[in-house]
Amino acid sequence: MSRDAGKTFNYASAFYAACLENSETTVIEGEAVNLWKGFIGKTCRSLQVPKGMDNRITKALESIGSIQLIQRGVGNWPTILALRYPPTEDLWVESDGVGLTRRESYARLLSRVNALETSLGGANVVTAIAALDARVTELGKEVKELRKVQKGGLNG
């Protein structure tokens, strides 16, 4: 595990432990579930998690299945998390960085879109859909005209 991944794992483990320590066990559909109700930012600050890491660690914990978001907190409303199982180094390594990396840059996303267009034979997907939509509308008008002609021919 890289040094950065190790740090993130340590913060995530500490966050999970703090949540578990302050959770309540509730029985839902015959199964005992640990529910944590609190403020993610406040909890992370109390654990001295660096600013901006709280979102990364909660996303990572969600991606490996350690936690499940029940209700996102807003303002004075707390977040509610179901605590499923503590993160382990094995799970962390198996996740291969899922949820641990930052969002792709615009340049990288643009490169992927261009590669997709190339794989489609150079077709611009948006333009192709617009052209198909225009053609369907045109064909619909032609069908209406043919029906009018048929009705007029049968009646006249």
C-alpha positions in Angstrom: 0.0 0.0 0.0 1.4 3.4 -0.9 2.2 6.0 1.8 -0.8 8.2 0.8 -3.2 5.2 0.7 -1.9 4.1 4.1 -2.6 7.5 5.6 -6.1 7.6 4.1 -6.7 4.1 5.4 -5.6 5.2 8.9 -7.9 8.2 8.9 -10.8 6.1 7.6 -10.2 3.4 10.3 -10.1 6.1 13.0 -13.3 7.6 11.6 -15.1 4.3 11.5 -13.9 3.5 15.1 -15.2 6.8 16.4 -18.5 6.3 14.6 -18.8 2.8 16.0 -18.0 4.0 19.5 -20.9 6.6 19.3 -23.4 4.4 17.5 -26.6 2.7 18.6 -27.6 -0.8 17.7 -31.0 -1.0 16.2 -32.8 -4.1 14.9 -34.1 -3.7 11.4 -35.9 -6.6 9.8 -34.6 -9.0 12.4 -31.0 -7.9 11.9 -28.9 -5.9 14.4 -27.5 -2.7 12.7 -25.1 -0.1 14.2 -26.4 3.3 13.3 -24.3 6.4 13.8 -25.9 9.8 13.9 -23.6 12.8 13.9 -21.7 15.3 11.9 -18.9 14.0 9.6 -16.9 17.3 9.5 -17.0 17.7 13.3 -16.0 14.1 13.9 -13.1 14.3 11.4 -11.9 17.6 13.0 -11.9 15.9 16.4 -9.7 13.1 14.9 -7.4 15.7 13.3 -8.2 14.5 9.8 -6.8 17.0 7.4 -9.3 19.5 5.9 -10.8 18.1 2.7 -10.1 14.5 3.6 -13.5 13.8 5.2 -15.3 13.4 1.8 -12.5 11.1 0.5 -12.6 8.8 3.5 -16.4 8.5 3.6 -16.5 7.8 -0.1 -13.8 5.2 0.3 -15.5 3.5 3.2 -18.7 3.4 1.1 -16.9 1.9 -1.8 -15.6 -1.0 0.2 -18.9 -1.5 1.9 -17.9 -0.5 5.4 -20.5 2.1 5.7 -23.8 2.9 4.1 -25.2 6.4 3.9 -28.8 6.4 5.2 -29.3 10.2 5.4 -27.0 13.0 4.4 -26.7 15.7 7.0 -27.4 19.3 6.1 -26.8 22.3 8.3 -28.1 21.3 11.8 -29.4 17.9 10.6 -27.0 15.1 11.3 -25.8 12.4 8.9 -27.0 8.9 9.6 -24.7 6.0 8.6 -25.1 2.3 8.9 -21.9 0.8 10.1 -21.5 -2.6 8.4 -18.0 -3.8 9.1 -14.6 -2.1 9.9 -12.2 -1.4 7.1 -9.3 -3.8 6.8 -6.0 -3.4 4.9 -7.0 -6.4 2.7 -10.3 -4.7 1.7 -8.5 -1.4 1.2 -5.9 -3.0 -1.1 -8.5 -5.0 -3.0 -10.5 -1.8 -3.7 -7.5 -0.7 -5.8 -8.0 2.9 -5.0 -11.8 3.0 -5.8 -13.1 6.1 -4.2 -9.6 7.1 -3.1 -8.5 9.1 -6.1 -9.6 12.6 -7.0 -12.0 13.3 -9.8 -10.6 13.1 -13.3 -9.4 16.3 -14.8 -11.2 18.0 -17.7 -8.4 17.1 -20.1 -8.5 13.4 -19.1 -12.3 13.3 -19.5 -12.1 15.1 -22.9 -9.5 12.6 -24.0 -11.8 9.7 -23.0 -14.7 11.3 -24.9 -12.5 11.7 -28.0 -11.5 8.1 -27.8 -15.1 7.1 -27.6 -16.0 9.1 -30.7 -13.0 7.6 -32.5 -14.2 4.1 -31.6 -17.6 5.0 -33.0 -16.0 5.8 -36.3 -15.5 9.5 -35.7 -19.2 10.1 -35.2 -20.1 12.9 -32.9 -22.7 11.3 -30.6 -24.7 14.5 -29.9 -24.8 15.4 -33.6 -25.8 11.9 -34.6 -28.7 11.8 -32.1 -29.9 15.2 -33.2 -29.8 14.1 -36.9 -31.7 10.9 -36.1 -34.3 12.9 -34.1 -34.7 15.3 -37.1 -35.1 12.4 -39.5 -37.7 10.7 -37.3 -39.7 14.0 -37.1 -39.5 14.3 -40.9 -40.6 10.7 -41.4 -43.5 11.3 -39.1 -44.7 14.2 -41.2 -44.4 12.1 -44.4 -46.5 9.4 -42.8 -49.2 11.9 -41.9 -49.2 13.2 -45.5 -49.5 9.7 -46.9 -52.4 9.0 -44.6 -54.2 12.1 -45.7 -53.6 11.1 -49.4 -54.9 7.6 -48.7 -58.0 8.8 -46.9 -58.7 11.3 -49.7 -58.2 8.7 -52.3 -60.6 6.2 -50.6 -63.3 8.8 -50.0 -63.1 10.6 -53.3 
